[in-house]
């Protein structure tokens, strides 16, 4: 496992190798918001490196963007392929998970909505 950290000692890249192979079998990259008390703002999951490429990242498999209200996680957006060019970190996002909160005096947590990934219109309210 290879890990890279930023100046605040937060993990920014983790790579995994399978038994004795020269190429990584997958990696996860993290970005942090330095103005939001270093809360995680984006997470990317990459496929393993192309054969013979060692530590380079493969194709993007999954991307998430985290949206905060103060220090409370409000919403998680998922990056989706909006064209035929494959999944990129610059593609559009859709709501994947959302929290609705209210003042703590009233209970703090009001509702949660999860997207099932099949359609933007289908969601579950709990």
N, C-alpha and C positions, 0 to 999 in steps of 0.2 A: 504494500500500500504506500503510495507516494502522496504526500500532503504538502500543499503550499499555503502559507498564511500571509495576511496583510499586516500593516504596521500596528494594528490593535490586537494582534495575535488571534484573529478569527480565520477559520479555515476557508480558503477561497477555491481550492481545487483538490480533489481526491481521485486517484487513479488506482485501479485494481489489476493485478497480474495473476494469471492462473499458473499453476506449477511450472516454473522454469521457462516460460515463454518470453521471448524478447519484446513482444508487442503487448500493450495493455489490453484488457478485455472489457473495459468500460470506464467511464469517469463521470464525476459530478462536479459542477462549478457553481459557486455561490457569489452573489454580489450583495453588498451591504450599503444601506443609506447612512452616510456619515453625519447627516443633519438630524436624523431621527433616532439618536442614541444608539446608533449602529445596529438597528434592526435589519434582519435579512430582507432584501427587496426583490431579488430574483434568484431562481434556482434552475439550472440546466442539467439534463441527463444526456450523456453522449454514448454512442456505440463505441466499441473497441477500435483501436487504430487499424488502419489498412495494413496489410501484410508488409512487414519490413519498415514501418514508420515509427516504431518504438513508443515515444511519449506523445505523439500528436493525437488530437481528439478525433474520433470518427464522426459520423453523421449525428445530428441532433435528434434525439428520440422523444424528449419531453421538455417543456419549459413552463415555468410558473412565475407569476409576478404577484407580490404580496402588497396589499394596500392597507395602510394603518390609519386609524383615527386616534391621534395622540400616540400612546403606546399600546393601544388595543388593536389586535388584528381584526380588520373589518371584512376584507374580501381577499380571495385568492383567485387570480385569473389564470387561465391556461392558454398557452400559445397554440394556435392551430394553423394549418397550412391553408392560406388564402389564395394560393395560385398553384401552378403545376411545378414550381421550382423546388419542391421539397420543403421540409420544416426548417425555418431560419429564426434566429433570435430577434429579427426585425419584423416578423409576421404579426398580424393582428391577434388580439387576445379576446377571449370570451369568459364570462363569469363561470367559475368552476365551483366555488364555495363562498357563501356570504353569511355574515352574522348581522343580526339586527339587535342593537342593544338599547337600553334605556338607563336612566339614572340609577345608581346603586341603591338609593332609598326605595326604589320600586322593585328591586329584584335583580337588576343588572343585565340579565340575559332574556331577550324576548323571543327570538326565533332564529332558526338556522335553515338555510336553503342549500341543497346539494344538487348539482347538475349531474345527470346520469351519463353524459358524454354522447348520447345518441342524438339529442336534439336540444337546441337552445330553449325551446318552448316547454319541454318537459322538465319539471323540477319537483322536488319533494320539500314540503314545509313541515318542520318538526317543532 
